[in-house]
C-alpha cells in the first residue's frame, strides 16, 4: 500500500496516510504521480471539521470517481479527491453529506496529530490569518523538488504565449499571496467599490464571484472540452457566455489581472483551431481563478461568524428530500 507524508508549516505537524487500491485507484494514481508538491492549506467554512487544498493536477477536474460516500458517515482521517481539484481530509464531525470520492486514510496512530493540525488551520483561517502551507510527498522520499505543471500549446504560438503568462502568474501566487488580494482586503480598491464608504460588502461579493467563476464556470468548461459531443464552436460560445460578466465585475472590485487575462482569452477564441488549444487556455485561466479563490478564503474576516452563533436545534439536521 502506498503511503504519503503530509506536513503543515509552520504548524510543525506531520502525519502519514495510506492510499487505497479500490474503485478510486485511478484518482489516487493521478495524485500519487504528482508528488511531491506544496499548496496553501484551506479549512472548510461550512461543512465542519474538514481540511482541503488545491492539488496541482489538472486531470482531477474532469476525472470521474468510481465510488462516492457520505462524508458524515466516513471515519475521521479519510482522504477525498474531487473535481474541484481538491484533496480533502476529514478530521472530525461534518454536516455536509454531499458524496465525495475516498482515496485513502490517515493511519490510526496519527489521528490525534491530524486533529491538532485541523484546529491550528481553523485558527489560522478564522482568526490569525497565518499562512499555512501543506507539503505532501511519498513516505521516505527526500526533497521537495516541485514546480507547477503547465499546459503546453506549441502548435499555436499566440495561445501558448497567453497560457504561459497566465501560468507564470499562477505559479507566482501558488503559495505567496497576490498583491491584488492583499489590497482588496485592506480596502485599497481603486474603483472605490463598496457602497457608503465601506468595503465589507465588496469582500463578500469578491469571495462569492471568484469561487463561482473558477469552480463552476471555468472548471465546467474544462470538463465539457473533454466530451466528444461538444464542438470547439460550442465551447467557445459557452465561454463567451459564462465567464465575461463575472470576470469584469471582479476586475472592477480589484482583480484587474484576472479581467485582463479574461479579455485576452475571449479575444483569442476565434483563432482557436482545436479543442486541445481551448483546454490549455481555459484550463490555465481556471486554475488561476481558483488560486485567487484560495487566497480570498484565507484573508476573508471569518471571525465575524461569532456574531451569528448556530441554533443548536438545527445542527446536523438534513433537509427533507423532494418527492420524485
Secondary structure, DSSP 8 states (H G I E B T S, - for coil): --EEEEEEETTTEEEEEEE--STTHHHHHHHHHH-SEEEE-EE-SSSEEEEEEE-S-GGGGT---S--B-GGGS-TTEEEE-TTSEEEEEEEEE-----BEEEEEE-GGGHHHHHHHHHHHHHIIIII----EEEEEETT-------------TT-HHHHHHHHHHHHHHHHTSSS--HHHHHHTTT--TT--SGGG--HHHHHHHHHHHHIIIIIIIHHHHHHHT-TTS-HHHHHHHHHHHSHHHHHHHHHTT-HHHHHHHHHHHHHGGG--SHHHHHHHHHHHHHHHHHHHHHHHHHS-GGGGGGS---GGGTT--------
